[in-house]
Amino acid sequence: MKYVVANWKMNKTISEGIEFVSMLKKENLPDDIVKTIIAPSFISINPIFEIIKNTKISLASQNVFYEEEGPYTGEISPLMLRSAGCEYAIIGHSERRILFNESNEIIFKKYISSKKNLLIPIICFGEKYEEYKKGATISVINDQLELFNNENNIIFAYEPVWSIGTGLIPKMNEIQNVIDYVKNKIKNSVVLYGGSVNLKNIEELAKIEVIDGYLVGGASLDLNNFKEIIIKSSC
Ligand code: PGA
């Protein structure tokens, strides 16, 4: 099974999200081969769930808090997300690490709390451009994933920071090396690739056998692009 996750980030109003999934669910998606997951903003999760609940499309949140309830103004717990129809949570996206100071420790707490509450975590990691240039990719990833060393069965997304929204992607063998490294380190892990996945590079990416799917940002905002990416991921 491959995963294709649409990370809409801070895009689409509730009605735009509803319109998108209403059209998407009418498409003949290869859903025995590809698990399609939409990650809209928090407020769109439940309205979108109402549209897709009888389909094989699933929902992810773009973030989650690690406490279960209490005085945490503005935060959302795993249980609340589950109650809204959400099955997955993207955790540790580089935009959260960089713009909202999320540390490896915070990310790990979010992972533990999500798992406990049966929300499936998708853990993001990846190096910055200077680190890539220095050849430090594996050592950065090693630090980012250190807390996960004794875990298994995790869905990860390898997202080089310099690749997000830039149109640049690593060389195919570099992606393959990182994925092999993570799969060796953490048993039974599933590793997606994210960062500028689009219709121009999806066929080449799909040739990397160890890739278990894609986390798609910009190209997931357009229905036709996203649908084609799902179809091409199944080939
Ligand atoms: P992008 O974003 O596809 O627009 O590069 C990917 C992501 O940040 O998850």
Residues whose N, C-alpha, C, O or C-beta is under 5 A from the ligand:
A	BS01	PGA	N7 S163 I164 G165 T166 G194 G195 S196 V197 L215 V216 G217 G218 A219
